[in-house]
Amino acid sequence: MPRQLGELEDAVMTRVWQWNRPVTVREVLEDLQQERSIAYTTVMTVMDNLHQKGWVRREVAGRAYRYTAVSTRSAYSAALMNEAWSTSDNPAAALVAFFGMMSQEQREALKDAVRVVQGDAERDEQAQNAER
């Protein structure tokens, strides 16, 4: 299961996810420098660490690497939520507490997500029945 990204790792991955294309250390550095003072070597180390941890893949492009996200931010968020929920000593109570923290907009998004998952499950069941 993924561990939560650190603050700088998250800042780097946010850019990789948002840009949704192969990125260089220099591009990430220049964007980060709009918010904070940071060295090229720091960003390079973070991106190398993210590669070692499996968050990004990289390919050589000239004398630099281009980094691409391995999965989406949504998948990362889902894995964190699943990890938190599955480590609870009372998963049902944890879900009730979590739902209680949600805004009305978040609850609507949850209802939509449940409808999608239920629809997928129904289609899978229908396909299995048709194969028999």
C-alpha positions as CSV (number, residue, x, y, z in Angstrom):
1,M,0.0,0.0,0.0
2,P,1.3,3.5,-0.7
3,R,2.5,5.6,2.1
4,Q,1.4,9.2,2.1
5,L,3.6,11.5,0.0
6,G,5.7,14.0,1.9
7,E,5.1,17.7,1.4
8,L,7.7,18.3,-1.3
9,E,6.9,14.9,-3.0
10,D,3.3,16.0,-3.1
11,A,4.2,19.3,-4.6
12,V,6.2,17.6,-7.4
13,M,3.6,14.9,-8.0
14,T,0.9,17.6,-8.2
15,R,2.7,19.1,-11.2
16,V,3.3,15.7,-12.8
17,W,-0.4,14.8,-12.4
18,Q,-1.7,18.2,-13.6
19,W,0.5,18.5,-16.6
20,N,-0.2,14.9,-17.6
21,R,2.8,14.6,-19.8
22,P,6.5,13.7,-19.5
23,V,8.2,16.4,-17.5
24,T,11.8,17.3,-16.7
25,V,13.4,18.3,-13.4
26,R,14.0,21.8,-14.9
27,E,10.3,22.3,-15.7
28,V,9.2,21.2,-12.2
29,L,12.0,23.3,-10.6
30,E,10.9,26.5,-12.5
31,D,7.3,26.0,-11.5
32,L,8.2,25.3,-7.8
33,Q,10.4,28.4,-7.7
34,Q,7.4,30.6,-8.2
35,E,6.3,29.5,-4.7
36,R,9.5,28.9,-2.9
37,S,13.3,29.0,-3.0
38,I,14.5,25.6,-4.0
39,A,17.6,24.1,-5.6
40,Y,17.8,22.0,-8.8
41,T,19.5,19.2,-6.9
42,T,16.7,19.1,-4.3
43,V,14.0,18.6,-7.0
44,M,16.3,16.1,-8.8
45,T,16.6,14.1,-5.6
46,V,12.9,14.2,-4.9
47,M,12.1,13.0,-8.5
48,D,14.7,10.3,-8.2
49,N,13.2,9.2,-4.9
50,L,9.7,9.2,-6.5
51,H,11.1,7.0,-9.3
52,Q,12.7,4.6,-6.8
53,K,9.4,4.4,-4.9
54,G,7.4,3.6,-8.1
55,W,5.4,6.8,-8.3
56,V,7.0,7.9,-11.7
57,R,8.7,6.2,-14.5
58,R,11.5,7.9,-16.4
59,E,13.1,7.8,-19.8
60,V,16.2,9.4,-21.1
61,A,15.7,12.4,-23.3
62,G,19.1,13.8,-24.4
63,R,21.1,14.5,-21.2
64,A,18.0,14.6,-18.9
65,Y,15.2,12.3,-17.8
66,R,11.6,12.9,-18.6
67,Y,9.3,11.7,-15.8
68,T,5.7,10.4,-16.1
69,A,3.2,9.5,-13.4
70,V,2.6,5.8,-13.0
71,S,-0.9,6.3,-11.7
72,T,-3.4,9.1,-11.3
73,R,-4.0,11.3,-8.3
74,S,-7.4,9.8,-7.9
75,A,-5.8,6.3,-7.6
76,Y,-3.4,7.7,-5.0
77,S,-6.2,9.2,-3.0
78,A,-8.3,6.1,-3.2
79,A,-5.4,4.0,-2.0
80,L,-4.8,6.3,1.0
81,M,-8.5,6.2,1.9
82,N,-8.6,2.4,1.6
83,E,-5.5,2.1,3.7
84,A,-6.9,4.3,6.5
85,W,-10.3,2.5,6.4
86,S,-8.8,-1.0,6.4
87,T,-6.5,-0.3,9.4
88,S,-9.4,0.8,11.5
89,D,-10.5,-1.4,14.4
90,N,-14.1,-0.5,13.4
91,P,-14.4,0.1,9.7
92,A,-18.1,0.8,9.7
93,A,-17.7,3.5,12.4
94,A,-14.8,5.0,10.5
95,L,-16.9,5.2,7.4
96,V,-19.8,6.8,9.3
97,A,-17.4,9.4,10.8
98,F,-15.8,10.0,7.4
99,F,-19.2,10.5,5.7
100,G,-20.1,12.9,8.5
101,M,-17.1,15.1,7.6
102,M,-18.2,15.4,4.0
103,S,-19.8,18.5,2.5
104,Q,-23.1,18.1,0.6
105,E,-21.1,18.3,-2.7
106,Q,-18.9,15.5,-1.5
107,R,-21.9,13.4,-0.5
108,E,-23.4,13.9,-4.0
109,A,-20.1,12.8,-5.6
110,L,-20.1,9.7,-3.3
111,K,-23.6,8.8,-4.4
112,D,-22.6,9.2,-8.0
113,A,-19.6,6.9,-7.4
114,V,-21.7,4.2,-5.8
115,R,-24.1,4.3,-8.7
116,V,-21.2,3.8,-11.1
117,V,-19.7,0.9,-9.1
118,Q,-23.1,-0.7,-8.8
119,G,-23.7,-0.4,-12.5
120,D,-20.3,-1.9,-13.2
121,A,-21.1,-4.8,-10.9
122,E,-24.5,-5.4,-12.5
123,R,-22.9,-5.4,-16.0
124,D,-20.3,-7.9,-14.9
125,E,-23.0,-10.2,-13.4
126,Q,-25.0,-10.0,-16.6
127,A,-21.9,-10.8,-18.7
128,Q,-21.2,-13.8,-16.5
129,N,-24.8,-15.1,-16.7
130,A,-24.6,-14.7,-20.5
131,E,-21.5,-16.9,-20.7
132,R,-23.2,-19.7,-18.9
